[in-house]
Amino acid sequence: MTKLSITINGRAHEPTDVRDGLSMNDFLREHLGMTGTKFGCGAAQCLSCAVIVDAPDGTSYTTPTCIVSAASFNGKAIRTVEGHAKNGELSALQKAFIEHFSFQCGYCTPGFLNEGQVLLERLAKKPVTRADLERNDCRGARWPPLPLHRLHQVSRGGT
C-alpha cells in the first residue's frame, strides 16, 4: 500500500491508501467516482485516459492513466476532463468541440480535450503543429476531432 496525496482540479485530496498496482484510471473512476477519464485501449496508445499534469515550473503536459500507477501521481497536481467547466459553464474548447461536432461517439473526447487544453496553453509560447495532436487516437473514426487551425481561433476566444 502507498499513501497517495494528490490535487485534482484544484482540490487537494486527503492522503489515501492505494494498492501498489492500482492504475490512476481505476483510482479516478472507482475510488473518486470521476468517470470522465475513460479506459480505451489499455496500452496508453489512444489516450482516452489522458489527464493533465501541472508541473511545479508552471508547464503542463498530458499523461495516460490506464497503465500508470496511482502511486506515481503522489504529490502531483492534475486536471481531469471534469475540471474544464467552471461554475457550470463549458470552457471555450468544450464549446468549440460541440459547435463543430468534433466527435462521434465521444469516448475519446476527454483525452482530446485535455491534450487540446495543454496545446492552447503552449500556443502563446510556441507554434503548435498537427503532429502535436497525433498522439491521440479516435478509435472509431481515426481522425483528430478538432482541426488544428481551430485551436488558434479558440485561443483568441472565438469558436
N, C-alpha and C positions, 0 to 999 in steps of 0.2 A: 504494500500500500504506500501511496505517496500523498502528502498533503498538497493540495492544489489551491493556490491563491491566484485569482485572475480578475481582471477588469474587463467587462463585456459591455459594449455600447455605453461606456462612461459610468457604468455601475460596478462598484467593487463587490465581489462575492466572497463570503467568508471562507476561510480555509476549509477545504473538503477533502476527506479521504477518498482517493480513487484507486482502483485496481491498476496495477502497473501496466497491464496490456490493454487497458481501455482506450479506444480511439477518441480523439477530440470530437468527432462527429457523433459518436454514441453518447458522450458526456453532454453535449449540447442538446441533443434530441431527447435522450432518455432521462437524464438527471435534471435538466433545467426546463424541459418542455419547449425548447426553441427549435421548432420543426422547419424553419425556413431554409436552413442549411441541409442540402439533400445528399443522399448517398447514391452516387451514379454508378460508375464503373468499378469502384473498389480498388483501383490501381493508380490513383492520382493522375489519370490521363484526361478525363473530361472536365474536371474542376468544377462540377456542380456543387461540390462540397467546400469550395474555397471561402475562406474568411480573410479579412484584412487584419494584418498585424501592424500596430503603430509602434515604431521603434523609438527609443528614447531620444534619438537625434532629430526627431521631427519628420523623418521619412516614413513611408508606409509601403507595404508590399502584401501580395496575396500568397496564401499557402493552402495546400489541401488539408483536409481534416480526416479523410477516410482511412488513411494509412499512417497517420501521425498520432502518437500517443498524447492523451490529455496532459499527462505529466510534463511533456516537453513545452507546454504553454505556461508553466508555473511562473508567476511574476510578470507576465506579459499583459498588454492591453490589446484587445481585439475588437473588431467590429463585425457583426453579422448582418445579414440582409435585413433583419428586424430593426437595425439601427439607422436605416436610411431615412425613414419618415420621421418627422418631428411634429409633435402635437397633433397627430392625425393628418398632417399634410404631407403628401408624397414629395420626394426630392425632385429636382429638375430632371435628373437622369431617369428616375422611375416614370415621370410624366412623359418623357421622350420615348421610352420603350412602349408605353401604352399608345401614345399618339401615332407612332409609326408601326404599330403592330409588330414589334421586333421580337416576336417569339411565336412558337406554335403551341406546343403543349405547356410550356412554361417551366418544365422541370429543370432545365439548365439555367434559367433566368437568374437565380440568386448568385451563382458564380460569375455570370457575365456582368451583373450589376456591381458586384464587389470589384471585379477587375476594371470595369469602366470607371468606377469612382476613383480608384488609385491612379488610373491614367489621366483623369481630369485634374487631379491634384498635381500630377507631374507636368501637365501641359504648359503651365506658366513658366516652367523652368527649362524645358527642352521639348523638341518636337516628338510627337508620338507617331509611330509607324503602324502599318497594317500588321506587321509581324508581332507587335505588342499584344494584339488580340488573338493571335492564332494559337495561343496556349490553351484556350478554352474550346470545348467541343460540344456543339449541339448534336446530341446523339441521334436525334430524329431527322433533322434537316441537313446537317453537315455544313452549316454556313454561319459566320459570325452574325448575330442578330441585329446589331446596330451598325449601319455603315459608319466607318471611321470618320469620314468628313463631318458627320453629325456631332461627334464628340466636341469638336471645336465650337459649333453653334451652341451646344448645351452649356459649355463652359462660359459662354458670354450671356447666359440667362435666357437664350432662345430655346425653342423646341423644334 
